């Protein structure tokens, strides 16, 4: 989460949103610099177990990750 104030403006938002759906990791939002998917792969999770849900379904087929 990002939380606080920037001058007089309130800041509140989700940097990373991950869900486990049907035994796969669905990345709904990734606001990190390196990419949480890359971190998960480096930790040994196969790319076909990770869905980049922030991409439209018709675009996911062009990634190295799971479509659904």
PDB file with SEQRES, HELIX, SHEET and CRYST1 records, atoms N, CA, C and O in Angstrom:
SEQRES   1 A   68  UNK UNK UNK UNK UNK UNK UNK UNK UNK UNK UNK UNK UNK          
SEQRES   2 A   68  UNK UNK UNK UNK UNK UNK UNK UNK UNK UNK UNK UNK UNK          
SEQRES   3 A   68  UNK UNK UNK UNK UNK UNK UNK UNK UNK UNK UNK UNK UNK          
SEQRES   4 A   68  UNK UNK UNK UNK UNK UNK UNK UNK UNK UNK UNK UNK UNK          
SEQRES   5 A   68  UNK UNK UNK UNK UNK UNK UNK UNK UNK UNK UNK UNK UNK          
SEQRES   6 A   68  UNK UNK UNK                                                  
HELIX    1 AA1 UNK A   36  UNK A   42  1                                   7    
HELIX    2 AA2 UNK A   47  UNK A   49  5                                   3    
HELIX    3 AA3 UNK A   57  UNK A   60  1                                   4    
SHEET    1 AA1 2 UNK A   2  UNK A   6  0                                        
SHEET    2 AA1 2 UNK A   9  UNK A  13 -1                                        
SHEET    1 AA2 3 UNK A  16  UNK A  21  0                                        
SHEET    2 AA2 3 UNK A  24  UNK A  30 -1                                        
SHEET    3 AA2 3 UNK A  50  UNK A  52  1                                        
CRYST1    1.000    1.000    1.000  90.00  90.00  90.00 P 1           1          
ATOM      1  N   UNK A   1       0.840  -1.179   0.000  1.00  0.00           N  
ATOM      2  CA  UNK A   1       0.000   0.000   0.000  1.00  0.00           C  
ATOM      3  C   UNK A   1       0.883   1.239   0.000  1.00  0.00           C  
ATOM      4  O   UNK A   1       1.963   1.267   0.590  1.00  0.00           O  
ATOM      5  N   UNK A   2       0.399   2.228  -0.660  1.00  0.00           N  
ATOM      6  CA  UNK A   2       0.979   3.552  -0.525  1.00  0.00           C  
ATOM      7  C   UNK A   2      -0.050   4.384   0.231  1.00  0.00           C  
ATOM      8  O   UNK A   2      -1.229   4.409  -0.122  1.00  0.00           O  
ATOM      9  N   UNK A   3       0.402   5.048   1.247  1.00  0.00           N  
ATOM     10  CA  UNK A   3      -0.525   5.719   2.145  1.00  0.00           C  
ATOM     11  C   UNK A   3       0.133   6.961   2.712  1.00  0.00           C  
ATOM     12  O   UNK A   3       1.287   6.916   3.140  1.00  0.00           O  
ATOM     13  N   UNK A   4      -0.579   8.049   2.719  1.00  0.00           N  
ATOM     14  CA  UNK A   4      -0.040   9.254   3.324  1.00  0.00           C  
ATOM     15  C   UNK A   4      -0.515  10.509   2.618  1.00  0.00           C  
ATOM     16  O   UNK A   4      -1.620  10.572   2.080  1.00  0.00           O  
ATOM     17  N   UNK A   5       0.356  11.503   2.640  1.00  0.00           N  
ATOM     18  CA  UNK A   5       0.020  12.800   2.072  1.00  0.00           C  
ATOM     19  C   UNK A   5       1.135  13.246   1.140  1.00  0.00           C  
ATOM     20  O   UNK A   5       2.315  13.046   1.431  1.00  0.00           O  
ATOM     21  N   UNK A   6       0.759  13.849   0.019  1.00  0.00           N  
ATOM     22  CA  UNK A   6       1.695  14.534  -0.863  1.00  0.00           C  
ATOM     23  C   UNK A   6       1.251  15.989  -0.881  1.00  0.00           C  
ATOM     24  O   UNK A   6       0.352  16.364  -1.634  1.00  0.00           O  
ATOM     25  N   UNK A   7       1.876  16.791  -0.060  1.00  0.00           N  
ATOM     26  CA  UNK A   7       1.419  18.169   0.116  1.00  0.00           C  
ATOM     27  C   UNK A   7       0.060  18.160   0.779  1.00  0.00           C  
ATOM     28  O   UNK A   7      -0.082  17.666   1.898  1.00  0.00           O  
ATOM     29  N   UNK A   8      -0.935  18.697   0.110  1.00  0.00           N  
ATOM     30  CA  UNK A   8      -2.289  18.737   0.654  1.00  0.00           C  
ATOM     31  C   UNK A   8      -3.177  17.653   0.066  1.00  0.00           C  
ATOM     32  O   UNK A   8      -4.375  17.607   0.342  1.00  0.00           O  
ATOM     33  N   UNK A   9      -2.598  16.792  -0.734  1.00  0.00           N  
ATOM     34  CA  UNK A   9      -3.369  15.745  -1.391  1.00  0.00           C  
ATOM     35  C   UNK A   9      -3.179  14.404  -0.673  1.00  0.00           C  
ATOM     36  O   UNK A   9      -2.049  13.991  -0.410  1.00  0.00           O  
ATOM     37  N   UNK A  10      -4.268  13.742  -0.366  1.00  0.00           N  
ATOM     38  CA  UNK A  10      -4.238  12.429   0.275  1.00  0.00           C  
ATOM     39  C   UNK A  10      -3.885  11.368  -0.764  1.00  0.00           C  
ATOM     40  O   UNK A  10      -4.445  11.349  -1.860  1.00  0.00           O  
ATOM     41  N   UNK A  11      -2.953  10.490  -0.407  1.00  0.00           N  
ATOM     42  CA  UNK A  11      -2.523   9.408  -1.289  1.00  0.00           C  
ATOM     43  C   UNK A  11      -2.882   8.083  -0.625  1.00  0.00           C  
ATOM     44  O   UNK A  11      -2.521   7.840   0.527  1.00  0.00           O  
ATOM     45  N   UNK A  12      -3.593   7.232  -1.355  1.00  0.00           N  
ATOM     46  CA  UNK A  12      -3.968   5.914  -0.845  1.00  0.00           C  
ATOM     47  C   UNK A  12      -4.137   5.000  -2.040  1.00  0.00           C  
ATOM     48  O   UNK A  12      -4.993   5.240  -2.891  1.00  0.00           O  
ATOM     49  N   UNK A  13      -3.347   3.975  -2.110  1.00  0.00           N  
ATOM     50  CA  UNK A  13      -3.462   3.077  -3.248  1.00  0.00           C  
ATOM     51  C   UNK A  13      -2.742   1.758  -3.028  1.00  0.00           C  
ATOM     52  O   UNK A  13      -1.914   1.606  -2.130  1.00  0.00           O  
ATOM     53  N   UNK A  14      -3.085   0.842  -3.863  1.00  0.00           N  
ATOM     54  CA  UNK A  14      -2.530  -0.506  -3.816  1.00  0.00           C  
ATOM     55  C   UNK A  14      -1.375  -0.596  -4.810  1.00  0.00           C  
ATOM     56  O   UNK A  14      -1.555  -0.291  -5.989  1.00  0.00           O  
ATOM     57  N   UNK A  15      -0.212  -1.003  -4.361  1.00  0.00           N  
ATOM     58  CA  UNK A  15       0.941  -1.158  -5.244  1.00  0.00           C  
ATOM     59  C   UNK A  15       0.939  -2.542  -5.874  1.00  0.00           C  
ATOM     60  O   UNK A  15       1.211  -2.684  -7.066  1.00  0.00           O  
ATOM     61  N   UNK A  16       0.633  -3.565  -5.079  1.00  0.00           N  
ATOM     62  CA  UNK A  16       0.578  -4.943  -5.574  1.00  0.00           C  
ATOM     63  C   UNK A  16      -0.738  -5.568  -5.126  1.00  0.00           C  
ATOM     64  O   UNK A  16      -1.134  -5.459  -3.965  1.00  0.00           O  
ATOM     65  N   UNK A  17      -1.404  -6.222  -6.070  1.00  0.00           N  
ATOM     66  CA  UNK A  17      -2.630  -6.963  -5.760  1.00  0.00           C  
ATOM     67  C   UNK A  17      -2.487  -8.335  -6.408  1.00  0.00           C  
ATOM     68  O   UNK A  17      -2.461  -8.454  -7.633  1.00  0.00           O  
ATOM     69  N   UNK A  18      -2.395  -9.374  -5.570  1.00  0.00           N  
ATOM     70  CA  UNK A  18      -2.219 -10.753  -6.030  1.00  0.00           C  
ATOM     71  C   UNK A  18      -3.322 -11.605  -5.426  1.00  0.00           C  
ATOM     72  O   UNK A  18      -3.659 -11.465  -4.251  1.00  0.00           O  
ATOM     73  N   UNK A  19      -3.878 -12.487  -6.245  1.00  0.00           N  
ATOM     74  CA  UNK A  19      -4.873 -13.445  -5.770  1.00  0.00           C  
ATOM     75  C   UNK A  19      -4.463 -14.844  -6.211  1.00  0.00           C  
ATOM     76  O   UNK A  19      -3.759 -15.014  -7.206  1.00  0.00           O  
ATOM     77  N   UNK A  20      -4.911 -15.835  -5.463  1.00  0.00           N  
ATOM     78  CA  UNK A  20      -4.755 -17.225  -5.883  1.00  0.00           C  
ATOM     79  C   UNK A  20      -6.129 -17.690  -6.332  1.00  0.00           C  
ATOM     80  O   UNK A  20      -7.068 -17.753  -5.539  1.00  0.00           O  
ATOM     81  N   UNK A  21      -6.235 -18.018  -7.624  1.00  0.00           N  
ATOM     82  CA  UNK A  21      -7.485 -18.454  -8.225  1.00  0.00           C  
ATOM     83  C   UNK A  21      -7.202 -19.746  -8.981  1.00  0.00           C  
ATOM     84  O   UNK A  21      -6.311 -19.791  -9.830  1.00  0.00           O  
ATOM     85  N   UNK A  22      -7.956 -20.788  -8.674  1.00  0.00           N  
ATOM     86  CA  UNK A  22      -7.782 -22.085  -9.355  1.00  0.00           C  
ATOM     87  C   UNK A  22      -6.329 -22.541  -9.356  1.00  0.00           C  
ATOM     88  O   UNK A  22      -5.814 -23.006 -10.373  1.00  0.00           O  
ATOM     89  N   UNK A  23      -5.677 -22.403  -8.212  1.00  0.00           N  
ATOM     90  CA  UNK A  23      -4.306 -22.864  -7.988  1.00  0.00           C  
ATOM     91  C   UNK A  23      -3.253 -22.123  -8.825  1.00  0.00           C  
ATOM     92  O   UNK A  23      -2.141 -22.619  -9.010  1.00  0.00           O  
ATOM     93  N   UNK A  24      -3.606 -20.942  -9.326  1.00  0.00           N  
ATOM     94  CA  UNK A  24      -2.644 -20.113 -10.043  1.00  0.00           C  
ATOM     95  C   UNK A  24      -2.557 -18.756  -9.352  1.00  0.00           C  
ATOM     96  O   UNK A  24      -3.484 -18.331  -8.662  1.00  0.00           O  
ATOM     97  N   UNK A  25      -1.435 -18.094  -9.552  1.00  0.00           N  
ATOM     98  CA  UNK A  25      -1.220 -16.774  -8.994  1.00  0.00           C  
ATOM     99  C   UNK A  25      -1.656 -15.749 -10.037  1.00  0.00           C  
ATOM    100  O   UNK A  25      -1.083 -15.676 -11.124  1.00  0.00           O  
ATOM    101  N   UNK A  26      -2.664 -14.965  -9.700  1.00  0.00           N  
ATOM    102  CA  UNK A  26      -3.185 -13.930 -10.584  1.00  0.00           C  
ATOM    103  C   UNK A  26      -2.677 -12.579 -10.098  1.00  0.00           C  
ATOM    104  O   UNK A  26      -3.025 -12.139  -9.002  1.00  0.00           O  
ATOM    105  N   UNK A  27      -1.862 -11.928 -10.906  1.00  0.00           N  
ATOM    106  CA  UNK A  27      -1.357 -10.610 -10.557  1.00  0.00           C  
ATOM    107  C   UNK A  27      -2.322  -9.586 -11.145  1.00  0.00           C  
ATOM    108  O   UNK A  27      -2.348  -9.363 -12.356  1.00  0.00           O  
ATOM    109  N   UNK A  28      -3.108  -8.973 -10.278  1.00  0.00           N  
ATOM    110  CA  UNK A  28      -4.115  -8.015 -10.699  1.00  0.00           C  
ATOM    111  C   UNK A  28      -3.522  -6.618 -10.899  1.00  0.00           C  
ATOM    112  O   UNK A  28      -3.959  -5.862 -11.766  1.00  0.00           O  
ATOM    113  N   UNK A  29      -2.533  -6.298 -10.092  1.00  0.00           N  
ATOM    114  CA  UNK A  29      -1.866  -4.986 -10.181  1.00  0.00           C  
ATOM    115  C   UNK A  29      -0.430  -5.161  -9.761  1.00  0.00           C  
ATOM    116  O   UNK A  29      -0.144  -5.835  -8.771  1.00  0.00           O  
ATOM    117  N   UNK A  30       0.481  -4.558 -10.508  1.00  0.00           N  
ATOM    118  CA  UNK A  30       1.904  -4.606 -10.166  1.00  0.00           C  
ATOM    119  C   UNK A  30       2.514  -3.234 -10.419  1.00  0.00           C  
ATOM    120  O   UNK A  30       2.827  -2.876 -11.554  1.00  0.00           O  
ATOM    121  N   UNK A  31       2.672  -2.491  -9.365  1.00  0.00           N  
ATOM    122  CA  UNK A  31       3.264  -1.168  -9.460  1.00  0.00           C  
ATOM    123  C   UNK A  31       4.713  -1.146  -9.027  1.00  0.00           C  
ATOM    124  O   UNK A  31       5.251  -0.084  -8.714  1.00  0.00           O  
ATOM    125  N   UNK A  32       5.356  -2.314  -9.004  1.00  0.00           N  
ATOM    126  CA  UNK A  32       6.756  -2.375  -8.582  1.00  0.00           C  
ATOM    127  C   UNK A  32       7.678  -2.085  -9.759  1.00  0.00           C  
ATOM    128  O   UNK A  32       7.277  -2.199 -10.917  1.00  0.00           O  
ATOM    129  N   UNK A  33       8.899  -1.716  -9.455  1.00  0.00           N  
ATOM    130  CA  UNK A  33       9.860  -1.358 -10.490  1.00  0.00           C  
ATOM    131  C   UNK A  33      10.335  -2.584 -11.271  1.00  0.00           C  
ATOM    132  O   UNK A  33      10.394  -2.548 -12.500  1.00  0.00           O  
ATOM    133  N   UNK A  34      10.672  -3.661 -10.575  1.00  0.00           N  
ATOM    134  CA  UNK A  34      11.227  -4.855 -11.218  1.00  0.00           C  
ATOM    135  C   UNK A  34      10.137  -5.782 -11.747  1.00  0.00           C  
ATOM    136  O   UNK A  34      10.339  -6.454 -12.758  1.00  0.00           O  
ATOM    137  N   UNK A  35       9.014  -5.826 -11.096  1.00  0.00           N  
ATOM    138  CA  UNK A  35       7.925  -6.709 -11.505  1.00  0.00           C  
ATOM    139  C   UNK A  35       7.822  -7.906 -10.581  1.00  0.00           C  
ATOM    140  O   UNK A  35       8.757  -8.700 -10.478  1.00  0.00           O  
ATOM    141  N   UNK A  36       6.700  -8.039  -9.915  1.00  0.00           N  
ATOM    142  CA  UNK A  36       6.512  -9.139  -8.965  1.00  0.00           C  
ATOM    143  C   UNK A  36       6.526 -10.494  -9.676  1.00  0.00           C  
ATOM    144  O   UNK A  36       6.929 -11.491  -9.076  1.00  0.00           O  
ATOM    145  N   UNK A  37       6.097 -10.554 -10.937  1.00  0.00           N  
ATOM    146  CA  UNK A  37       6.142 -11.812 -11.688  1.00  0.00           C  
ATOM    147  C   UNK A  37       7.580 -12.314 -11.805  1.00  0.00           C  
ATOM    148  O   UNK A  37       7.839 -13.509 -11.665  1.00  0.00           O  
ATOM    149  N   UNK A  38       8.502 -11.406 -12.059  1.00  0.00           N  
ATOM    150  CA  UNK A  38       9.917 -11.785 -12.145  1.00  0.00           C  
ATOM    151  C   UNK A  38      10.428 -12.308 -10.809  1.00  0.00           C  
ATOM    152  O   UNK A  38      11.208 -13.260 -10.765  1.00  0.00           O  
ATOM    153  N   UNK A  39       9.991 -11.690  -9.731  1.00  0.00           N  
ATOM    154  CA  UNK A  39      10.383 -12.154  -8.389  1.00  0.00           C  
ATOM    155  C   UNK A  39       9.845 -13.561  -8.127  1.00  0.00           C  
ATOM    156  O   UNK A  39      10.550 -14.405  -7.574  1.00  0.00           O  
ATOM    157  N   UNK A  40       8.605 -13.810  -8.522  1.00  0.00           N  
ATOM    158  CA  UNK A  40       8.006 -15.131  -8.318  1.00  0.00           C  
ATOM    159  C   UNK A  40       8.734 -16.195  -9.131  1.00  0.00           C  
ATOM    160  O   UNK A  40       8.978 -17.295  -8.636  1.00  0.00           O  
ATOM    161  N   UNK A  41       9.080 -15.877 -10.367  1.00  0.00           N  
ATOM    162  CA  UNK A  41       9.831 -16.819 -11.209  1.00  0.00           C  
ATOM    163  C   UNK A  41      11.204 -17.091 -10.591  1.00  0.00           C  
ATOM    164  O   UNK A  41      11.650 -18.237 -10.554  1.00  0.00           O  
ATOM    165  N   UNK A  42      11.871 -16.049 -10.109  1.00  0.00           N  
ATOM    166  CA  UNK A  42      13.179 -16.217  -9.467  1.00  0.00           C  
ATOM    167  C   UNK A  42      13.081 -17.078  -8.214  1.00  0.00           C  
ATOM    168  O   UNK A  42      14.048 -17.733  -7.826  1.00  0.00           O  
ATOM    169  N   UNK A  43      11.909 -17.074  -7.584  1.00  0.00           N  
ATOM    170  CA  UNK A  43      11.690 -17.894  -6.384  1.00  0.00           C  
ATOM    171  C   UNK A  43      11.317 -19.331  -6.735  1.00  0.00           C  
ATOM    172  O   UNK A  43      11.128 -20.158  -5.843  1.00  0.00           O  
ATOM    173  N   UNK A  44      11.210 -19.634  -8.037  1.00  0.00           N  
ATOM    174  CA  UNK A  44      10.967 -21.010  -8.447  1.00  0.00           C  
ATOM    175  C   UNK A  44       9.545 -21.325  -8.899  1.00  0.00           C  
ATOM    176  O   UNK A  44       9.232 -22.489  -9.152  1.00  0.00           O  
ATOM    177  N   UNK A  45       8.687 -20.336  -9.005  1.00  0.00           N  
ATOM    178  CA  UNK A  45       7.315 -20.578  -9.456  1.00  0.00           C  
ATOM    179  C   UNK A  45       7.309 -20.570 -10.974  1.00  0.00           C  
ATOM    180  O   UNK A  45       7.772 -19.607 -11.586  1.00  0.00           O  
ATOM    181  N   UNK A  46       6.789 -21.634 -11.600  1.00  0.00           N  
ATOM    182  CA  UNK A  46       6.763 -21.693 -13.073  1.00  0.00           C  
ATOM    183  C   UNK A  46       5.887 -20.589 -13.670  1.00  0.00           C  
ATOM    184  O   UNK A  46       4.859 -20.223 -13.100  1.00  0.00           O  
ATOM    185  N   UNK A  47       6.305 -20.069 -14.814  1.00  0.00           N  
ATOM    186  CA  UNK A  47       5.562 -19.003 -15.482  1.00  0.00           C  
ATOM    187  C   UNK A  47       4.131 -19.421 -15.813  1.00  0.00           C  
ATOM    188  O   UNK A  47       3.228 -18.584 -15.825  1.00  0.00           O  
ATOM    189  N   UNK A  48       3.919 -20.706 -16.080  1.00  0.00           N  
ATOM    190  CA  UNK A  48       2.571 -21.173 -16.415  1.00  0.00           C  
ATOM    191  C   UNK A  48       1.659 -21.249 -15.200  1.00  0.00           C  
ATOM    192  O   UNK A  48       0.491 -21.614 -15.333  1.00  0.00           O  
ATOM    193  N   UNK A  49       2.159 -20.917 -14.032  1.00  0.00           N  
ATOM    194  CA  UNK A  49       1.344 -20.824 -12.818  1.00  0.00           C  
ATOM    195  C   UNK A  49       1.030 -19.368 -12.466  1.00  0.00           C  
ATOM    196  O   UNK A  49       0.377 -19.095 -11.459  1.00  0.00           O  
ATOM    197  N   UNK A  50       1.495 -18.439 -13.297  1.00  0.00           N  
ATOM    198  CA  UNK A  50       1.327 -17.007 -13.031  1.00  0.00           C  
ATOM    199  C   UNK A  50       0.514 -16.383 -14.161  1.00  0.00           C  
ATOM    200  O   UNK A  50       0.868 -16.516 -15.332  1.00  0.00           O  
ATOM    201  N   UNK A  51      -0.569 -15.706 -13.810  1.00  0.00           N  
ATOM    202  CA  UNK A  51      -1.409 -15.013 -14.788  1.00  0.00           C  
ATOM    203  C   UNK A  51      -1.205 -13.510 -14.612  1.00  0.00           C  
ATOM    204  O   UNK A  51      -1.359 -12.981 -13.512  1.00  0.00           O  
ATOM    205  N   UNK A  52      -0.860 -12.832 -15.694  1.00  0.00           N  
ATOM    206  CA  UNK A  52      -0.724 -11.377 -15.665  1.00  0.00           C  
ATOM    207  C   UNK A  52      -2.105 -10.784 -15.943  1.00  0.00           C  
ATOM    208  O   UNK A  52      -2.397 -10.349 -17.057  1.00  0.00           O  
ATOM    209  N   UNK A  53      -2.935 -10.776 -14.923  1.00  0.00           N  
ATOM    210  CA  UNK A  53      -4.341 -10.404 -15.070  1.00  0.00           C  
ATOM    211  C   UNK A  53      -4.532  -8.935 -15.410  1.00  0.00           C  
ATOM    212  O   UNK A  53      -5.623  -8.545 -15.824  1.00  0.00           O  
ATOM    213  N   UNK A  54      -3.503  -8.110 -15.247  1.00  0.00           N  
ATOM    214  CA  UNK A  54      -3.621  -6.699 -15.597  1.00  0.00           C  
ATOM    215  C   UNK A  54      -3.585  -6.492 -17.110  1.00  0.00           C  
ATOM    216  O   UNK A  54      -3.867  -5.395 -17.592  1.00  0.00           O  
ATOM    217  N   UNK A  55      -3.237  -7.546 -17.868  1.00  0.00           N  
ATOM    218  CA  UNK A  55      -3.334  -7.500 -19.327  1.00  0.00           C  
ATOM    219  C   UNK A  55      -4.688  -8.053 -19.749  1.00  0.00           C  
ATOM    220  O   UNK A  55      -5.191  -8.978 -19.110  1.00  0.00           O  
ATOM    221  N   UNK A  56      -5.293  -7.517 -20.804  1.00  0.00           N  
ATOM    222  CA  UNK A  56      -6.532  -8.116 -21.315  1.00  0.00           C  
ATOM    223  C   UNK A  56      -6.290  -9.566 -21.733  1.00  0.00           C  
ATOM    224  O   UNK A  56      -5.182  -9.924 -22.134  1.00  0.00           O  
ATOM    225  N   UNK A  57      -7.315 -10.385 -21.640  1.00  0.00           N  
ATOM    226  CA  UNK A  57      -7.162 -11.814 -21.920  1.00  0.00           C  
ATOM    227  C   UNK A  57      -6.589 -12.076 -23.315  1.00  0.00           C  
ATOM    228  O   UNK A  57      -5.785 -12.995 -23.475  1.00  0.00           O  
ATOM    229  N   UNK A  58      -6.974 -11.304 -24.317  1.00  0.00           N  
ATOM    230  CA  UNK A  58      -6.475 -11.547 -25.678  1.00  0.00           C  
ATOM    231  C   UNK A  58      -5.004 -11.156 -25.846  1.00  0.00           C  
ATOM    232  O   UNK A  58      -4.375 -11.547 -26.829  1.00  0.00           O  
ATOM    233  N   UNK A  59      -4.460 -10.403 -24.919  1.00  0.00           N  
ATOM    234  CA  UNK A  59      -3.043 -10.014 -24.976  1.00  0.00           C  
ATOM    235  C   UNK A  59      -2.166 -11.026 -24.237  1.00  0.00           C  
ATOM    236  O   UNK A  59      -0.993 -11.188 -24.573  1.00  0.00           O  
ATOM    237  N   UNK A  60      -2.717 -11.697 -23.248  1.00  0.00           N  
ATOM    238  CA  UNK A  60      -1.923 -12.614 -22.413  1.00  0.00           C  
ATOM    239  C   UNK A  60      -1.257 -13.720 -23.216  1.00  0.00           C  
ATOM    240  O   UNK A  60      -0.198 -14.212 -22.825  1.00  0.00           O  
ATOM    241  N   UNK A  61      -1.856 -14.118 -24.329  1.00  0.00           N  
ATOM    242  CA  UNK A  61      -1.278 -15.194 -25.136  1.00  0.00           C  
ATOM    243  C   UNK A  61       0.091 -14.828 -25.705  1.00  0.00           C  
ATOM    244  O   UNK A  61       0.848 -15.709 -26.113  1.00  0.00           O  
ATOM    245  N   UNK A  62       0.410 -13.552 -25.735  1.00  0.00           N  
ATOM    246  CA  UNK A  62       1.698 -13.093 -26.275  1.00  0.00           C  
ATOM    247  C   UNK A  62       2.772 -12.951 -25.199  1.00  0.00           C  
ATOM    248  O   UNK A  62       3.903 -12.568 -25.498  1.00  0.00           O  
ATOM    249  N   UNK A  63       2.421 -13.259 -23.949  1.00  0.00           N  
ATOM    250  CA  UNK A  63       3.405 -13.234 -22.868  1.00  0.00           C  
ATOM    251  C   UNK A  63       3.916 -14.657 -22.665  1.00  0.00           C  
ATOM    252  O   UNK A  63       3.398 -15.602 -23.261  1.00  0.00           O  
ATOM    253  N   UNK A  64       4.906 -14.799 -21.844  1.00  0.00           N  
ATOM    254  CA  UNK A  64       5.439 -16.127 -21.518  1.00  0.00           C  
ATOM    255  C   UNK A  64       4.708 -16.738 -20.327  1.00  0.00           C  
ATOM    256  O   UNK A  64       5.095 -17.796 -19.831  1.00  0.00           O  
ATOM    257  N   UNK A  65       3.657 -16.072 -19.876  1.00  0.00           N  
ATOM    258  CA  UNK A  65       2.947 -16.501 -18.681  1.00  0.00           C  
ATOM    259  C   UNK A  65       1.610 -17.143 -19.050  1.00  0.00           C  
ATOM    260  O   UNK A  65       1.218 -17.162 -20.217  1.00  0.00           O  
ATOM    261  N   UNK A  66       0.919 -17.667 -18.040  1.00  0.00           N  
ATOM    262  CA  UNK A  66      -0.355 -18.342 -18.263  1.00  0.00           C  
ATOM    263  C   UNK A  66      -1.399 -17.374 -18.798  1.00  0.00           C  
ATOM    264  O   UNK A  66      -1.359 -16.178 -18.511  1.00  0.00           O  
ATOM    265  N   UNK A  67      -2.336 -17.905 -19.580  1.00  0.00           N  
ATOM    266  CA  UNK A  67      -3.428 -17.102 -20.125  1.00  0.00           C  
ATOM    267  C   UNK A  67      -4.558 -17.025 -19.109  1.00  0.00           C  
ATOM    268  O   UNK A  67      -5.135 -15.958 -18.894  1.00  0.00           O  
ATOM    269  N   UNK A  68      -4.874 -18.153 -18.486  1.00  0.00           N  
ATOM    270  CA  UNK A  68      -5.908 -18.244 -17.460  1.00  0.00           C  
ATOM    271  C   UNK A  68      -5.521 -19.291 -16.449  1.00  0.00           C  
ATOM    272  O   UNK A  68      -6.259 -19.529 -15.493  1.00  0.00           O  
TER     273      UNK A  68                                                      
END                                                                             
